[in-house]
Amino acid sequence: MPPISADAIVAKARRANPELVAGWLRRRAKTGAARAGFMVSRIDEEGRRYVEVTHNDDVALPPGAEAELRQDNPRLAALQATYDALDLPSAVHTQWRQGFLKKNLSLAWFRGDNAYVWQFRQLGHAARIRMYLAMLDVQERDKLGLFDKLTEDGLFGAFTFEFGQRPSVSRDLLDSINEINYLDDQMGLSSIQGLRVLDIGAGYGRLAHRMSTAFPDLAAYDCVDAVATSTFLCEYYTRFRELPDTVRVVPLNEHEKLGERYDVAVNIHSFSEASHEAVCWWLDRIAERDIPWLLIVPNTPDELRSTELDGSMKAFRQDVLDRGYELVDDRPIHQSDELRELIDLHDRFYLFRKKA
């Protein structure tokens, strides 16, 4: 009698008891993984936050938000069609393509853990303690007292953390307070009369919201982004937050309407998600306006690098220098070596100044 194959045994067992076979297969898989040095376990709802696009729905969406923040919104469709037709290097995406957005963004919950800002996925399973340590570090350097001026309401899916009697904090809030204080420390941001800011890759308008609240007398804050979805969300968010008329959202196809003069240009986590050609195109727009200061915060911890279609990266620090800028400061966004290890955040500030 010929031996019975494993497939035949499994087939017979499945007919007799499907659950028994499923359990056997799971045990076999876990045993094989363990022998290879991996431990397999079922992920719980809490664990899903660390690996998936998620949001905090403890705070309900504002009235009308869900109806407006949808993929078939006519304004979004019009922006997308316009951007797709542009013959500009900045309009050719290497990371922020439609497939990436569909996978990494829930439109109505755009302040959750998604393409715009990693929260749980960045901080890992010790998110609460890591957020607490990051907060203490930023608070220690908050010479402008922004913790008393800026608040977090958790709207649009933002994950918030409460520590004792302190007000709620979020990644959005901490990043913004840190960036504003850094610029003030380096270039006297708060003392500039008629402050004018150009935000390239402004996303949903995070920094525009925070800076215009911190400095209600600023003369201009222009948001521009090469991603149609970002422009759409930025238009909505700046309107929802009732930001002053000095805050503008300039569509990419109208980039020539950007101001002729700014005191500082900022690019937070955007150039490193674009092609080298796109970065250089934006740098030309900055250089032709002789903007005195340029702040770049990349996603790459060791150097300024682009993202190309084939997945490779190209350094672009020299391209900034070639346009008449000098690097005046380069430091981690969190100063303590021990802290960076504990919270696993290694972003850096790169501050450039136009040569006289």
C-alpha positions in Angstrom: 0.0 0.0 0.0 1.6 3.3 -1.1 2.2 5.9 1.7 -0.4 8.6 2.2 0.7 12.1 1.3 0.6 15.0 3.8 -1.9 16.7 1.4 -4.2 13.7 1.6 -4.0 13.6 5.4 -4.9 17.4 5.5 -7.7 16.9 3.1 -9.3 14.1 5.1 -8.8 16.0 8.4 -10.3 19.2 6.9 -13.5 17.2 5.9 -13.6 15.8 9.5 -12.7 19.0 11.4 -11.7 22.2 9.6 -10.9 24.0 12.9 -8.5 21.2 13.9 -6.6 21.6 10.6 -6.5 25.4 10.9 -5.0 25.1 14.4 -2.5 22.6 13.2 -1.4 24.9 10.3 -1.0 27.8 12.7 1.1 25.8 15.1 3.3 24.5 12.2 3.8 28.1 11.0 4.7 29.4 14.4 7.1 26.5 15.0 8.8 27.2 11.7 9.1 30.9 12.4 10.5 30.2 15.9 13.2 28.0 14.4 14.1 30.9 12.1 14.3 33.3 15.0 10.9 34.9 14.8 8.0 34.9 17.2 4.5 35.0 15.7 1.5 36.2 17.8 -1.9 37.7 17.0 -1.9 41.4 16.9 -4.5 43.1 19.2 -6.4 46.3 18.6 -3.8 48.4 20.5 -1.0 46.8 18.5 -2.7 47.6 15.2 -2.0 51.3 15.9 1.7 50.7 15.5 1.6 49.2 12.1 -1.5 50.5 10.3 -3.0 53.8 9.3 -5.2 54.7 12.2 -6.9 57.7 13.8 -8.4 58.7 17.1 -12.2 59.0 16.9 -12.7 60.0 20.5 -13.3 63.5 19.2 -16.1 63.5 16.6 -15.7 65.2 13.3 -17.0 68.8 13.1 -20.4 69.2 11.4 -20.1 68.9 7.6 -16.5 67.6 7.7 -17.3 64.1 6.5 -19.5 65.4 3.7 -16.7 67.7 2.5 -13.7 65.7 3.1 -14.3 62.9 0.5 -12.4 61.7 -2.5 -15.2 62.8 -5.0 -15.3 66.4 -3.8 -15.4 68.5 -6.9 -12.7 70.9 -5.6 -10.3 68.0 -5.0 -11.1 66.5 -8.4 -10.4 69.9 -10.1 -7.1 70.3 -8.3 -6.0 66.8 -9.1 -6.8 67.3 -12.8 -5.0 70.6 -12.9 -1.9 69.3 -11.1 -1.8 66.2 -13.4 -1.7 68.5 -16.4 1.2 70.6 -15.2 4.6 70.3 -16.9 6.6 71.0 -13.8 9.3 68.8 -12.1 7.6 69.4 -8.8 4.3 67.9 -10.2 6.0 64.5 -10.9 5.8 62.5 -7.7 8.1 59.7 -6.6 6.4 59.0 -3.2 3.2 60.9 -3.0 1.5 59.1 -5.8 -2.2 58.1 -5.8 -1.5 54.6 -4.7 0.6 55.8 -1.7 -2.2 58.2 -0.7 -4.9 55.5 -0.9 -2.9 53.3 1.3 -1.7 55.9 3.8 -4.4 58.5 4.2 -8.0 58.6 5.5 -9.1 61.9 4.1 -11.6 63.0 6.8 -9.2 61.9 9.6 -6.1 63.6 8.1 -4.6 64.5 11.4 -4.4 60.8 12.5 -1.5 58.5 12.1 -1.0 58.6 8.4 1.1 59.9 5.5 1.3 63.4 7.0 2.5 62.5 10.4 3.5 59.2 12.0 2.5 59.0 15.6 2.2 55.5 16.9 4.2 54.0 14.1 7.0 56.4 14.8 7.0 56.0 18.5 6.3 52.3 18.8 4.7 50.3 21.6 5.9 52.8 24.3 4.2 55.7 22.6 2.9 57.3 25.8 6.2 57.3 27.7 8.1 58.4 24.6 5.6 61.3 24.0 6.0 62.3 27.6 9.8 62.4 27.3 9.6 64.4 24.1 7.2 66.8 25.7 9.5 67.5 28.6 12.4 68.1 26.2 10.4 70.6 24.1 8.9 72.3 27.1 12.4 72.9 28.6 13.4 74.9 25.5 10.1 76.7 25.0 11.4 80.2 25.6 8.4 81.7 23.7 5.9 80.1 26.2 4.0 78.4 23.3 2.7 75.7 25.6 0.5 78.5 27.1 -0.5 79.9 23.7 -1.1 76.8 21.5 -3.7 74.1 22.3 -4.6 70.7 21.0 -8.2 69.7 20.6 -7.7 66.3 19.0 -9.9 67.1 15.9 -9.6 65.2 12.6 -8.2 62.1 14.2 -5.1 63.4 16.1 -3.9 61.2 18.9 -3.6 63.2 22.0 -1.9 62.5 25.3 -2.7 63.8 28.8 -0.1 63.9 31.6 -1.4 64.9 35.0 -2.9 68.4 34.9 -1.1 69.4 31.8 -3.2 70.2 28.7 -3.4 67.7 25.9 -0.4 67.3 23.6 0.1 65.7 20.2 2.9 65.1 17.7 1.5 68.1 15.7 1.7 70.4 18.7 5.2 69.3 19.9 6.7 69.5 16.4 5.3 72.9 15.8 6.4 74.3 19.2 9.9 72.9 18.7 10.3 74.3 15.2 9.0 77.8 16.1 11.3 78.0 19.1 14.2 76.8 17.1 13.7 79.4 14.4 13.3 82.1 17.1 16.5 81.0 18.8 18.5 81.0 15.5 17.1 83.9 13.6 15.0 85.9 16.0 11.7 84.9 14.4 9.5 86.6 16.9 11.3 89.9 16.7 11.0 90.3 12.9 8.5 93.1 12.1 6.2 92.2 9.2 7.2 88.5 9.3 6.7 86.7 6.0 7.0 82.9 5.7 6.9 80.6 2.7 6.0 77.0 3.6 6.9 74.6 0.8 5.2 71.2 1.2 2.8 72.7 3.7 0.7 69.5 3.9 -2.6 70.1 5.7 -1.4 73.4 7.1 -0.1 72.3 10.5 2.7 74.9 10.9 0.6 77.7 9.3 -2.1 77.1 12.0 0.5 77.1 14.8 2.7 80.0 13.7 -0.2 82.3 12.8 -1.6 81.6 16.3 1.7 82.2 18.0 2.4 85.4 16.0 -1.0 87.0 15.1 0.7 90.0 13.6 2.7 88.2 11.0 2.4 89.9 7.6 2.2 86.8 5.4 2.3 83.0 5.6 2.0 81.3 2.2 1.4 77.6 1.9 2.2 75.8 -1.3 2.3 72.0 -2.0 2.8 69.9 -5.1 0.3 67.3 -4.0 -3.3 68.2 -4.9 -4.7 66.4 -1.8 -2.5 68.5 0.4 -3.7 71.7 -1.2 -7.3 70.6 -0.8 -6.8 69.8 2.9 -4.8 72.9 3.5 -7.6 75.1 2.0 -10.1 73.3 4.2 -8.0 73.3 7.4 -7.0 77.0 7.3 -10.6 77.9 6.6 -11.9 75.7 9.4 -9.3 77.2 11.9 -10.4 80.7 10.8 -6.8 81.7 10.2 -6.3 85.4 9.2 -6.3 86.6 5.6 -2.5 86.9 5.9 -2.4 83.1 5.6 -2.8 82.0 2.0 -3.0 78.6 0.3 -1.4 79.0 -3.2 -2.1 76.2 -5.6 0.9 74.8 -7.5 -0.4 76.0 -10.8 -0.5 79.5 -9.4 3.1 79.4 -7.9 4.0 82.6 -9.8 1.6 84.4 -7.5 3.8 83.7 -4.5 5.2 86.8 -2.9 8.4 88.5 -4.1 9.8 88.7 -0.6 9.9 86.4 2.4 12.0 86.3 5.6 12.2 82.5 5.8 11.3 79.5 3.8 10.5 76.2 5.6 10.4 72.7 4.3 9.4 70.0 6.8 9.6 66.4 5.7 8.8 67.2 2.1 12.0 67.5 0.0 13.1 64.1 1.2 9.9 62.6 -0.3 10.4 64.2 -3.7 12.7 63.7 -6.6 16.1 65.5 -6.9 14.7 67.4 -9.9 11.7 68.6 -8.0 13.9 69.7 -5.1 16.1 71.7 -7.4 13.0 73.3 -9.0 11.8 74.5 -5.6 15.3 75.6 -4.6 15.3 77.8 -7.7 12.0 79.4 -6.6 13.6 80.1 -3.2 16.9 81.5 -4.7 15.2 83.8 -7.2 13.5 85.5 -4.3 16.7 85.9 -2.3 14.9 84.5 0.8 17.4 85.2 3.7 16.7 82.0 5.7 15.9 78.4 4.7 15.0 75.7 7.2 14.9 72.0 6.0 13.9 69.1 8.2 14.3 65.9 6.2 13.1 62.4 7.0 16.7 61.1 6.5 18.7 61.3 9.7 22.2 61.5 8.2 22.0 63.8 5.2 19.7 65.8 2.9 18.5 63.2 0.3 15.7 63.0 -2.2 13.6 60.0 -3.2 13.7 58.8 -6.8 11.3 56.7 -8.7 13.5 53.7 -8.5 13.7 54.0 -4.7 17.3 55.4 -4.7 18.2 58.6 -3.0 20.3 61.6 -4.1 22.0 64.1 -1.8 21.0 67.7 -2.4 22.9 69.7 0.2 25.3 70.9 -2.4 22.4 72.0 -4.6 21.4 74.4 -1.7 24.9 75.7 -1.4 25.2 76.2 -5.1 22.3 78.7 -5.0 24.2 81.0 -2.7 23.3 79.6 0.7 25.6 78.6 3.6 24.8 76.0 6.3 24.8 77.9 9.6 23.3 75.2 11.9 22.8 71.5 11.8 21.5 69.7 14.9 19.0 67.0 16.0 15.5 68.3 16.7 16.0 66.7 20.2 19.3 67.7 21.8 20.0 64.8 24.2 21.7 61.7 22.8 20.1 59.6 25.5 16.6 61.0 24.8 16.9 60.3 21.1 17.8 56.7 21.8 14.8 56.4 24.2 12.2 57.9 21.9 13.8 56.8 18.6 13.4 60.2 16.9 16.4 61.2 14.9 15.2 64.1 12.7 17.6 67.1 12.3 17.3 70.8 11.7 19.3 72.1 8.7 19.3 75.9 8.7 20.8 77.8 5.8 21.4 81.5 5.3 21.7 83.4 2.0 25.2 84.8 1.6 25.5 88.6 1.5 
